[in-house]
Amino acid sequence: MAKKHRLIIEFCGGFGQGLALLYALRSPDVQVAGIVCRDTQSSLARKLIDFAQPGYEIPIVTGAKQPLFSGTIETTTPEGVRFLTETTQDEESDLTYVTFDRLTTLALAVVSDPLLACKFTRIVVQGGAIRVPGDVTAIAETNMHGDPEAAALVLAARLPLVLVPLDTTSSFRLTEEQVHTLGSLAHAVGLIDRTTMSDMHFAASARALHAWVAMLAALSPEKMRTEQMKLSVECKSDLSRGAVLADLRAKPSVGTDTVVCVEVEMAEAERFLQAVLDQGGV
């Protein structure tokens, strides 16, 4: 019997992330071992669990509230950090951590537990922009820009990391019909409201399901083409803060060796999507 995929998922809400989480919750091949989210998203996570009815209990814990150097000191260890450090590997299943958010919680867990890397088969990070423009600045992607110091720490920790950057996530785009169909499902679950559904900005942004591609990388890594790159994260310059810098020279020497997902098998991504459409919201 094939091993089940055992996932811990960190998300911060929204249309694409909600659909990716919903798919994992309803997949017979997946056990969601925990959900890490921001305070404001815990009710949405519970709503998705109630809708999916996975048939087992799933802990929901809150992650770090502020970036590492935000100027605000958290007096207690965030629940999400304790959860990651206390999690143990299971002989019956691989354990993968998938994050669609900034890397603060993961960075704090690395500092708290130097052996964290041994607990996970893979750590899939949706984030970064390498050969394409960023989505929050000209060269920085939202999750890396949200806490560059945390991203730099995670990268340097030599975890079993798989980075899924905008270069790859932007390659899978929905048709207008698919946006409308999935939008209706998302409205039924409570991910979006009718006003959002009718908004043209939503229609444009929903076409690229970034979290969807990252989830595919977690569950079907054999359907991805990867390259090893030397990467670093810019933390000092105001202009390039949060940018993922890849040493793309013939003989790269700067940065940490990191597995980067550079291409997704479109047929598999479409199959994942069809599973959602066929089952009426997974």
C-alpha positions in Angstrom: 0.0 0.0 0.0 1.3 3.4 -1.0 2.2 5.8 1.9 -0.3 8.6 2.6 0.9 12.1 2.1 1.0 13.7 5.6 0.9 17.5 5.4 1.2 20.4 7.7 -0.1 23.5 5.8 0.5 27.1 6.6 -1.8 29.5 4.9 -3.0 33.1 5.2 -6.4 32.9 3.5 -7.7 33.9 0.1 -9.2 32.2 -2.9 -6.3 30.2 -4.3 -4.9 29.1 -0.9 -8.4 28.1 0.3 -8.9 25.9 -2.7 -5.5 24.3 -2.3 -6.3 23.6 1.4 -9.7 22.3 0.5 -8.2 19.8 -2.0 -5.8 18.4 0.6 -8.6 18.1 3.2 -10.8 16.1 0.8 -8.1 14.0 -0.9 -8.2 10.3 0.2 -4.4 10.1 -0.3 -3.7 13.0 2.1 -3.8 13.4 5.9 -3.6 17.0 7.0 -1.7 16.8 10.3 -2.1 20.4 11.2 -2.9 23.9 9.9 -0.8 26.9 10.8 -2.5 30.3 10.1 -2.7 33.9 11.3 -5.2 34.7 14.0 -7.6 36.3 11.6 -7.7 33.1 9.4 -8.4 30.5 12.1 -12.2 30.8 11.6 -11.8 30.3 7.8 -9.6 27.3 8.4 -12.3 25.8 10.6 -15.0 26.6 8.1 -13.0 24.7 5.4 -12.6 21.7 7.6 -16.3 21.7 8.4 -17.1 21.8 4.7 -14.6 19.2 3.7 -15.4 16.7 6.6 -12.1 14.8 6.4 -13.2 12.4 9.1 -10.4 13.1 11.5 -9.3 15.8 13.9 -7.0 18.5 12.6 -5.3 20.9 15.0 -5.4 24.6 14.0 -2.6 26.7 15.5 -1.6 30.3 15.0 1.8 31.2 13.6 4.0 34.2 14.3 2.1 37.5 14.4 4.9 39.8 13.2 8.1 39.5 11.0 11.3 38.8 12.9 12.5 42.4 13.0 9.2 44.2 13.1 10.0 46.0 16.3 7.4 44.1 18.2 8.6 41.4 20.6 6.4 38.4 21.1 6.5 37.5 24.8 5.5 33.9 24.3 6.4 31.3 21.7 3.8 31.2 19.0 1.6 28.1 18.9 2.7 27.3 15.4 6.4 27.2 16.4 5.7 24.8 19.3 3.6 22.7 17.0 6.4 22.3 14.4 9.1 21.6 17.0 6.9 19.0 18.8 5.8 17.2 15.6 7.3 13.8 15.0 7.8 11.8 11.9 5.5 8.8 11.2 6.9 5.6 9.8 3.6 5.0 7.9 3.7 8.3 5.9 6.0 11.0 4.7 5.6 14.4 6.4 5.7 17.5 4.2 5.4 21.1 5.3 3.7 23.4 2.8 3.7 27.1 3.3 1.8 29.8 1.4 2.8 32.5 3.8 5.9 34.5 4.9 8.5 32.3 6.5 8.5 33.8 10.1 7.0 30.8 11.8 9.3 28.3 10.1 12.4 30.4 10.8 11.5 30.6 14.5 11.0 26.8 14.5 14.4 26.3 13.0 16.0 28.4 15.7 14.1 26.5 18.4 14.9 23.0 17.0 18.2 22.6 15.1 17.0 19.0 14.2 13.8 20.3 12.5 15.1 19.2 9.1 15.1 15.6 10.1 11.3 15.7 10.7 10.2 16.5 7.2 10.6 14.7 3.9 10.1 18.0 2.1 9.4 21.6 3.0 7.6 23.2 0.0 7.7 27.0 0.0 5.5 29.1 -2.3 7.5 32.2 -2.8 10.2 34.2 -4.6 10.6 35.4 -8.1 13.8 34.5 -10.0 13.6 35.3 -13.7 10.3 37.1 -13.6 9.1 40.4 -12.0 7.9 40.3 -8.4 4.3 40.9 -7.4 4.8 43.4 -4.6 7.9 45.3 -5.9 9.6 45.1 -9.3 11.7 42.2 -8.1 10.3 40.9 -4.8 7.4 38.4 -4.3 4.9 38.9 -1.4 6.0 36.1 0.9 9.7 36.8 0.7 9.2 40.6 1.0 6.9 40.0 4.0 9.9 38.9 6.1 13.2 38.8 4.2 15.3 38.0 7.3 13.1 34.9 8.0 13.5 33.8 4.4 17.2 34.2 4.5 17.4 32.2 7.7 15.3 29.4 6.3 17.3 29.3 3.2 20.6 29.1 5.1 19.4 26.3 7.4 19.8 23.7 4.6 16.3 22.2 5.1 14.9 19.7 2.6 13.5 22.8 0.8 11.7 23.0 -2.5 11.0 26.6 -3.6 8.1 27.1 -5.9 8.5 30.7 -7.3 6.3 33.0 -9.3 8.2 31.8 -12.4 6.4 28.4 -12.1 3.2 29.3 -10.3 2.3 31.9 -12.9 2.5 29.4 -15.7 -0.7 27.7 -14.8 -3.7 30.0 -15.5 -7.4 29.4 -15.4 -9.8 30.1 -18.2 -12.7 32.6 -17.6 -15.1 29.6 -17.3 -12.9 27.9 -14.7 -12.6 31.2 -12.7 -16.4 31.5 -12.7 -17.0 27.8 -11.7 -14.4 27.9 -8.9 -15.6 31.3 -7.8 -19.0 29.8 -7.3 -17.6 27.0 -5.2 -15.4 29.4 -3.2 -18.5 31.6 -2.5 -20.3 28.5 -1.3 -17.5 27.7 1.2 -17.2 31.3 2.3 -13.8 32.1 0.7 -15.2 35.0 -1.2 -18.4 37.0 -1.2 -20.6 38.0 -4.1 -19.1 41.5 -4.3 -15.6 39.9 -4.7 -16.9 37.5 -7.4 -18.2 40.3 -9.5 -15.0 42.3 -9.2 -12.8 42.4 -12.3 -9.6 42.5 -10.2 -10.6 39.2 -8.7 -11.2 37.6 -12.1 -7.7 38.7 -13.2 -5.9 37.6 -10.0 -7.8 34.3 -9.7 -6.5 33.1 -13.0 -3.1 32.3 -11.5 -3.6 29.8 -8.7 -0.1 30.1 -7.1 -1.0 28.0 -4.0 -2.5 25.3 -6.3 0.9 24.8 -8.1 2.7 24.7 -4.7 0.3 22.0 -3.5 0.9 20.0 -6.6 4.6 20.2 -6.0 4.0 18.8 -2.5 1.7 15.9 -3.5 3.2 15.0 -6.9 6.8 16.1 -7.0 7.4 13.6 -9.8 5.2 15.9 -12.0 7.6 18.8 -11.5 10.9 19.6 -13.2 13.4 21.0 -10.7 16.8 22.6 -10.8 19.3 23.1 -8.0 20.3 26.8 -7.7 22.4 28.8 -5.4 20.0 31.3 -3.8 20.2 34.2 -1.3 17.7 36.7 -0.1 18.4 40.4 -0.1 17.7 42.0 3.3 19.5 45.3 3.3 18.7 47.4 0.2 15.4 49.3 0.4 15.0 48.9 -3.4 15.5 45.2 -3.6 14.5 44.1 -0.1 13.0 40.6 -0.2 14.3 39.7 -3.6 15.5 36.1 -4.2 18.9 36.3 -5.9 20.0 33.4 -7.9 23.6 33.0 -9.0 22.9 31.9 -12.6 26.5 32.0 -13.8 28.1 28.9 -15.4 30.0 28.3 -12.2 27.7 29.6 -9.4 29.4 30.3 -6.0 27.2 32.7 -4.1 24.2 31.5 -2.1 22.8 28.3 -0.6 22.1 25.2 -2.8 18.3 25.0 -3.1 15.9 22.9 -5.1 13.8 25.1 -7.3 10.6 24.0 -9.1 11.0 25.4 -12.6 8.2 23.7 -14.5 4.9 22.0 -13.8 3.3 19.3 -15.8 0.2 21.1 -17.1 -1.8 17.9 -17.6 -1.4 17.0 -14.0 -2.3 20.5 -12.8 -5.4 20.2 -15.0 -6.2 16.8 -13.5 -6.0 18.3 -10.0 -8.3 21.1 -11.0 -10.8 18.8 -12.7 -11.0 16.8 -9.4 -12.3 19.9 -7.7 -14.8 20.7 -10.5 -16.1 17.1 -10.6 -16.6 16.8 -6.9 -18.4 20.2 -6.6 -15.9 22.0 -4.4 -13.6 19.0 -3.9 
